[in-house]
Amino acid sequence: MNIFAQAGHALGQANVEQVRADVVVVGAGAAGVCAALAAAGSGARTLLIDAGPMPGGELLTGMAVDGALNARGEWILGGVGRKLFDACNRLGGYIGPLNDWRLIHYVCFDPEVMKLAVAQLLARHGVELWLQSFMVGVEHEAGEVRAVHVYNKHGLTRVCAPVFVDASGDGDLVAQAGGSFDIGGEGGEFQPLSLMFRMSGVDTPALLRFLRSAPEHFALGESDAIRGGRSDDEIAQELIAQGQPTVFIKGDGPLLAQAIEQGRMYPTALIMIQPTSATRREVCLNTTRIANVNALQTRALGPALATLAGQVETCVRFMQESVPGFEGSAFSGMAPRIGVRETRRLHGDATLLREDVLRARKRDDGIGKGSHHVDIHQDGTGQIRIPVDDGGSYDIPWGCLLPAGLDNVALAGRCVSADRAAHGSVRVMGPCMAMGEAAGTAAAMLVARGGRAFRSLPVQDLRASLREAGAILDGTH
């Protein structure tokens, strides 16, 4: 009897545990954590459910948070997301916003400290957290989710709530409730899976001297807003003045291209280097990739992990042997899970479009902002990177978080309603955190008003509550 048959059998038994909450959030990645913090912080009894052993998702991988500032350096993320950064700062693990002098600004921190920050904030806000717990079924009727079935070592539990937030990344709750979606590209392609890893003992001055002497190996000034009429030499000087190991070795630059041709590196578009700890002189590297794997087919993830782990070993050796500043460095850590860029894009009342992103469109129904370039990683060395006009930001409409055909579910994170190009921007952590806060805040507001349908909540009421909590909805380019 498989797990779904067991679940169905158990639900027919009188001893199945029944649990109730005001708000149930499925998925404890960056979006889900922010949704749970917002809902609980607004007074709702909040249950956060995740299949993994630790809350935080991509926040724990070493990857910096993209899309928290625009390319001009203006903060576009406030509220709960900033509380997480403040907690990292209090615990001594915050580096802060940096300019990669290529396309974006991002926020760097120690992922080990972020583990503490997430766990502590969830506890302080009174979020009930269920880890290693799988949502194996959804009860739904007439456009409303009545309950989710959660399976863990305790057994099967029927979890009921008036409202739910799908922050599963893959849109599992909505898909199981019959929601419609797109998946991957039109030709069946998927952006690559990646595995972040870290190296310690990096000599930052030596790395920056290498940048200064050989800028042709690095991606610089791809956005006009960041280049600002500067030459590559001038941009290199700005990076050196910033004093951080924040560089981007490009796949079509002579150093990496030659290594790929010689078989000393696997085909990749980039080696992105971002600091994680000044004390350990540690950086995170974003470079590994396997394209066109459907991450919903979980049997494919085991072989993918083996391939990605082999790429980590290859890249560590390449960095130590070929990149000044890494001669004395050591492999120091790896993400606790494979990074997935795209699976399902759910259909919502509104759809974020490519032109909304690139033209930095503002809206009166926006519930958060994004600023990341249209970023579609491809097979081998391919990657599409198109910056937002004038280094600005765009608004995410509330309707993108409202799944078609379901009344009491809101979306948060990379399963949001968007076309593939716009998804390549809005999928990164900054906008996912903003969406999480919006969904969690809306859920708590509905509960307080005795409601169940997210569409019944006036968007201007939601925007007012978000502003009051420190979210940034206005006043940026």
N, C-alpha and C positions, 0 to 999 in steps of 0.2 A: 504494500500500500504506500503510494507516494505521499509527500507532505501535504499536497492539496486534498487528497482523499482523506488523509488523517484529519485535516482541519475540518472538512465537511462532516466527517463522522463525529468529531468531538463537539462541534456546534450543536449536534442533535442530542447531546447529553446534558443532563441537568446541572452537572458540576463545573461547567465551563465558567471561568471567572468573568465577571462583567465589571468594567471600569468606566467611569465617567470623568470627563474633564470639560472645562469651558472651551478650550482651544487645543486642538491636536495638530502638531507640526510633524510631518514625516520628512526626515532627512536632517542631519545635524552638520551639514557643511556650513560655509560662510553665510549663505542665505538663511538656512534654517536656524542657526544660532541667533542671528539678528532678529528673525521673526519671533523666536521664543522669548528673547530678552525684551522685545518691544511689547509683546502680549502680556507677559508676566509683570513687566514694569508698569503696565496700565491697569493692573489689578485682576487679570483673568487667571484662573487656575489652568496652568499650561503644562501639557505633556509633550515632550520632545522625544521622538523615536528614531533610532538609527541602527543600521545593520552592523556598523563597525564597532571597534572597541574604545574609541576615543572621539569626543566631539571636536569639530573644528574643520574637518575636510581639508581643502587646499590651503587653509591658513597655517597648517602644520607641516607643509612640505618644504619650506624654505623659500618658496616663490614670494616675491614682493606683491603687494596689492596694487594692481593696475586700475586706473579709472577712478581713483579717489581724488585726483587733481586733474585739471586739464593741461594741455601742452603749454599754456601760458604760466603754469604754476599756481593757478587759483584752486583752492579747495572746492570740490563739488560734493564731497561726502561729509555729512555731519552726524549728529544723533548717536545712535547705538554703535555704529562703526568707529566713531572717534572715542567712545568709551572703551572699546577694546584696545585701541592704541594707547590710551591714557593708562590702562591697566598694565600694559607691557612696559610703559615708561616707568611706572611706579615700581615695577619688579626689576628694573635695570636692563630690559631687553629691547629697548626702542632705539632705532637709528634715525628714522624720520623720513621725510620726503626728499627725493633726489631726482635730478634731471639726468636722463641717459644721453642727452645732447644728440639724440637721433630722432625720436618721435614723441616721447612721452615723459611724464613725471610719474614716479611710483613711490610707495611707502615701504620702507624696509624695516625689518625687526627680526629678532631671534625666534625661530619656530619652537624651540624648546621652552622659551618663556611664554610664548603664545599659548602653549598647552595649559600652563598654569592660569593664564589670564582668562581663557575661555571657561575652564572648569570652575574657577572662583566666581566669575560673574554670573554664570548660570545658577550656582548655589545661592549667591546673595539675592538674586531676583526671585528665588523660590520656584525655579523651573524644575519639574519632575523629569528626570532624564532616564530613559530606558536604552541601554546599549546592548549590542549583540542581539537585537530584536528585529525580526523580519516581518514586514507587512506582507501577508500571504493571501489576503482577500479583501474585497470592498463590498459592503452592502449598499446598494443605491436603488432609488426608486423615484420616478417622476422628477428627475433633475436634481435630486438631493442625495448626498451621501449620508447614510444613517449610522454606519459604523465601519471600522476597519478591524481586520482580524490580524493579530500580532502573535507570532510564534517565537518562543525562545526556550531556554532550558527550564523555565517554570512551566512550560506547556503553552496551550493556546488561550489567548485572552481576546474577548470582544470589547473593543474600545469605542465608546459612543461620545459624541460631542455635537453641539449645535453647528459648529464651524470647524473647518480644516484648512491647513496650509500645505500644499504640495511643494516641498523644497527638496525633493528626492534627486534633483539633477536630471534624471531620466523621465520625469513626469509619470512615475509608476502609479500613483494614486489615481490621477485623472484617466490614464490609459485603462486601468482596470475598471474604472467606472464608466467606460464606454466613450471617453473623449476622443476627438479626432486630432491627428497630428501629421506633420511631415517628419521625415527622417533622412539625415545625411544630405548629399547632393542629388541632383536630378539623375546623374549617371550611376548612382549607387555608391559614390565615393564618400569617405569619411575623413575628417581631419585626423592627423596622427595622434595616437596615444603617446604619452611621454612619461618619463620617470625622473623627477627632480633629484639631484644629489648635491652634496656639499663637500668642499675641500677646505682644510684649515692650514694655517702656517703660510698664508699667501703674503708675499712681499709687495704691498701696494705701490710704494714708490718705484720699484723696478718695473712693475706692470705699466704704470703711467709713463715712465721714461720710454718704454717700448712703444706705447701709443704715440708719444711725441715724435719719435724717430721714424716710425713706419705707419702713418695713419691709413695707408692704403689697405691694411688688413682689417680695418674696423668700419662699421656702419656709422656715419656721422651726418647730421643735418638733413635727414630725409623729409622732415617737415619744414616748410618755409617759415612757420611760426617760430620754430626753434633755431633754424639756421640764421634768420634775421640778417641776411646779407653777409654773414661771416664766411671766411674761407675754412677749409678743413684744418689748416694749421691753427687758425684762431679758435675753432671749436675744440681742438685738442687741448689748447691752453686753458679753455674754460673747464674741461674735464679734470685737468691736472690741478687747477685752482680749487675745484670741489673736493679733491683729496680723497675720494672714495673709489674702491674697485668696482666701478659701475661702467662696464664697457660691453660691447657687442661685436664679437668677431664674426664677420660675414662669410657665408658659404661660398660666395663668388669672389672673395678676396684671395690674393695669391697664397697666403699661408695655409688656409683651410682647404682651398680648392686643390692645391698640390697634394696635401695629405690625403684627401679623398681619392684623388687619381692614383696615388701610390698604394692605397689600401690600408694606410695607417689610421684612417678615420672612416666611419660610415657616412653615407650621403646625408647631409643635413643642411638646412638653410642658415644655421646660426649656432653660435655658442654665446648665450646671454649670461653675463656674470653680474651678480648682485650681492652686496654685502649682507651677512646675517649676524655676525658678531665681531666687534672690534677686539674684544679680549682674546678670542681664539684666532683672530685674523682669518676669519672664515667667510666663505662666499658660497652662494647657491649657483648652480649651473643648470640652465634650461637648454637642452640640446638634443636629447635622445628622441627617437621618433619611429613609429611604425604606422604607416598610413593604411586606410581602407580596411580597418577592423571594426566590425559592428560590436561595440562594447555591450550591447544588450544580449549578445550571444556569449554568455559568461564562460562557456567552455573554451573560448578562444583566448581568454585572459591569462590562463596559466602559461601556454606557450609564449604569449606576448611578453609576460614578465621575464621569462628566461632570456628572450632576445634583448629586451631593454636592459637587463642586468649586465649582459655581455657588452652592450654599448657603453654602459657606465664605466666598466673596466677599461675599455678601449680609450675612452675620452680622458680618464684619469691619467693614463700613460702618455697620451698625446700632450696634455697640458704640462705634465712634469718634464717631458723631453723637448718640447717645442715652443713653449710660451714663457718668456722671461717673467719672473715673479713667482712662478709655480715650481721652480726647481726643487725647493725644499718642502713643498706642500705635501699633504697626505689626504687620502680619502677619509672623510669624517662622519658621513651620514647619508641616508637615503630616505626619500619620502616613504611614508607608511603605506602608500597605495599608488596604483597607476593613475596618472592624470588623464581624464577623458575630456576632450574639447567639445564633442557634439554627439548626441544621439537624437532623441525626440525634440521637436519644436512644436509645442501644443498650439492648437488653434484657439484664439481668444476673440473677445469682442472687438479688439483692435489688433493691428499687426504693425510692429515697428519695421520700417522700411529702410533700405540702403540710403535713399536720399534724405530721410529724416536724420540719419547719423552724419552723413558727410556734410550736409548743409547746416548742421548744428541747430536743428529746428526746436523752437520753444513752443510750449503749449500751455493752455490754462487748465488742463487736466493732468499735468505731470505730477508724478508721485516720487520722483527721484531722477538722478541725472547719470549720464554716461559720457565718456570722452575718449575712450580708447579708439584707435584707428580701426577701420575694417581690416580684420586680421584673419586670413584663411590660410592655414598651413596646408601644404600639399605633399605629395609623395616626393621622396628624394630630397633635392635641394630647393624645391619650389616653395614659395610663400607669397601671397598677395598682401601688400601693406599699403593702405590708402588713408592718409590722415584726414581728420576732421577739419573743415574750413577754419582758417584763422586761429587754429589751436584752441577752438572753443569746445562747448559741451552741448548735448542735446537732452531733451526731456523724454522720460519714459512714460507713456500714457497709461492711466489706470486701467483702461480696457485691455491692455496686454497681459494683465495679471488675472483676468476673469475668463476662465475656460468656457468655451462654447458648450451650452447644454447643461451646465452644472451651476447651481445657485449658491451653495454654501461652501465652495472651495475657492481659495485664491492661490495663485502661483507665485513662486519666488525662486529666482536663480536661472540657470541656463536652459530650463525647459520652457521659458517664457515665449509668448507668441511673437515671432519675428521672422522675416525672410532670412535666407542663409547669409547674405552679406551683412545685414544688421546684426544678426546673431554673432557674427565674428567679432563684433565690438562689445555687445551687451553681455556676453557670456563671462567676462572677466570679473574678478572678485569685487571691485568697487561698486559697480551697479548692482551686482547680486546682493550685496549687503544692504544697499538702499532699498531694493525691492523687498528684501526680507523684512526690514523695518516697516515698510508700508503695509505689507500683508498682515504682519502681526499686530500692528496698531489698529488696522481696520477690523480685524477679528475681535479684538478686545472691545472696540467701540460697539460692534454689533451685539456682543454678549451683554454689555451694560445697558443697551437699549431694548433688550429682549428680542432681537431680530436674528434672522438666519441667512438672509439673502444679501450677498455682498453688493449686488446691483442696487439695493435699496438705500445704500449709504451714500449720501450726497458727497461727491468728490471734494467739494470745497470744505466740507466739515473735516474730511480726512486730511486735506492739505493744511488746514489750520492746526490740527492736532500734531501733525508732523513738524511743522514750524515751531510749535511750542516746545517740542522735545529736542530741538536743535538741528533738525534736518535742513539741508540746503536745497531750496526749491527756486530761488530767485537770485538775481543780481550777479550772475556770471556770464562771461562771453559764450 
